[in-house]
Amino acid sequence: MNVIQAVAERWSPRAYEPTPFPDAQLKQIFEAGRASHSCFNEQPWRVLFAKKDAGAARAQLEALLDPGNAFAKEAWILALSLGKKTFTKTGQPNRHNGHDVGSASQAMSLCAWDLGLGMRYMAGFNLDAARKLVPADYEPYSLFVIGHAQKGLEKPARERRPLLDSFFENGFELKSKSLS
Ligand SMILES: Cc1cc2nc3c(=O)[nH]c(=O)nc-3n(C[C@H](O)[C@H](O)[C@H](O)COP(=O)(O)O)c2cc1C
């Protein structure tokens, strides 16, 4: 599958089978995150993950979930994305860390899609509790699941803002003529 096809087809399932998938695939997904671009090549992304059978480590991540995201407990992988808030070389704040965690997150989800796996990010979690799991220099951004989507799920219609409402030419909120 090429990237354009993965971008076009990817969606985020909200129900999962508990079945495992090979570590080699998980490694491939994380390698896609690792390969992402970042400010000063800082690579501020960190991912804390637990498999469904990991016992206490898994329970710790599941406890973070908002009730509305309980579906995530079924998936083989439950993970938390984090961004390192300062540059390692200088100790200065890295205001781009969230941007770069986002880049890595997108790369991982496209790779997972290509491998036939589902992935869904979740902002609905207990941020204060998540912060307690990691050192102070790391900001939790999103919980996410990776796994086999429940069989029979239908892809919902994709809802997106019109292109010209988000991508401006020659000035903020100016409608591009070349893209219309
Ligand atoms: C940072 C982030 C936070 C999200 N939080 C949640 C969440 O808490 N619960 C949920 O079910 N989906 C969550 N989503 C999934 C989005 O609702 C979903 O990606 C969006 O509706 C677009 O659908 P698609 O990914 O299938 O294209 C989140 C997605 C992102 C990127």
The ligand as an SDF file (V2000), in Angstrom:
LIG
                    3D

 31 33  0  0  0  0  0  0  0  0999 V2000
   -5.4990   13.4960   19.8860 C   0  0  0  0  0  0  0  0  0  0  0  0
   -6.7330   12.6810   19.6310 C   0  0  0  0  0  0  0  0  0  0  0  0
   -7.6270   12.4530   20.6620 C   0  0  0  0  0  0  0  0  0  0  0  0
   -8.7530   11.6530   20.4570 C   0  0  0  0  0  0  0  0  0  0  0  0
   -9.5520   11.3250   21.5220 N   0  0  0  0  0  0  0  0  0  0  0  0
  -10.4980   10.3880   21.3810 C   0  0  0  0  0  0  0  0  0  0  0  0
  -11.1910    9.8540   22.5140 C   0  0  0  0  0  0  0  0  0  0  0  0
  -10.9540   10.2320   23.6670 O   0  0  0  0  0  0  0  0  0  0  0  0
  -12.1230    8.8960   22.2800 N   0  0  0  0  0  0  0  0  0  0  0  0
  -12.3970    8.4320   21.0290 C   0  0  0  0  0  0  0  0  0  0  0  0
  -13.2340    7.5360   20.8910 O   0  0  0  0  0  0  0  0  0  0  0  0
  -11.7520    8.9190   19.9410 N   0  0  0  0  0  0  0  0  0  0  0  0
  -10.8100    9.8610   20.0880 C   0  0  0  0  0  0  0  0  0  0  0  0
  -10.1040   10.3080   18.9820 N   0  0  0  0  0  0  0  0  0  0  0  0
  -10.4190    9.7870   17.6430 C   0  0  0  0  0  0  0  0  0  0  0  0
  -11.0390   10.8670   16.7670 C   0  0  0  0  0  0  0  0  0  0  0  0
  -12.3630   11.1130   17.1800 O   0  0  0  0  0  0  0  0  0  0  0  0
  -10.9650   10.4200   15.3000 C   0  0  0  0  0  0  0  0  0  0  0  0
   -9.6280   10.2770   14.9250 O   0  0  0  0  0  0  0  0  0  0  0  0
  -11.6510   11.4450   14.3890 C   0  0  0  0  0  0  0  0  0  0  0  0
  -13.0490   11.4480   14.6320 O   0  0  0  0  0  0  0  0  0  0  0  0
  -11.4010   11.1610   12.9250 C   0  0  0  0  0  0  0  0  0  0  0  0
  -11.7880    9.8670   12.5960 O   0  0  0  0  0  0  0  0  0  0  0  0
  -10.7920    8.8680   11.8580 P   0  0  0  0  0  0  0  0  0  0  0  0
   -9.5360    8.7590   12.7190 O   0  0  0  0  0  0  0  0  0  0  0  0
  -11.5350    7.5690   11.7910 O   0  0  0  0  0  0  0  0  0  0  0  0
  -10.4740    9.4300   10.5250 O   0  0  0  0  0  0  0  0  0  0  0  0
   -9.0020   11.1290   19.1790 C   0  0  0  0  0  0  0  0  0  0  0  0
   -8.1130   11.3910   18.1250 C   0  0  0  0  0  0  0  0  0  0  0  0
   -6.9950   12.1390   18.3460 C   0  0  0  0  0  0  0  0  0  0  0  0
   -6.0180   12.3370   17.2060 C   0  0  0  0  0  0  0  0  0  0  0  0
  1  2  1  0
  2  3  1  0
  2 30  2  0
  3  4  2  0
  4  5  1  0
  4 28  1  0
  5  6  2  0
  6  7  1  0
  6 13  1  0
  7  8  2  0
  7  9  1  0
  9 10  1  0
 10 11  2  0
 10 12  1  0
 12 13  2  0
 13 14  1  0
 14 15  1  0
 14 28  1  0
 15 16  1  0
 16 17  1  0
 16 18  1  0
 18 19  1  0
 18 20  1  0
 20 21  1  0
 20 22  1  0
 22 23  1  0
 23 24  1  0
 24 25  2  0
 24 26  1  0
 24 27  1  0
 28 29  2  0
 29 30  1  0
 30 31  1  0
M  END
$$$$
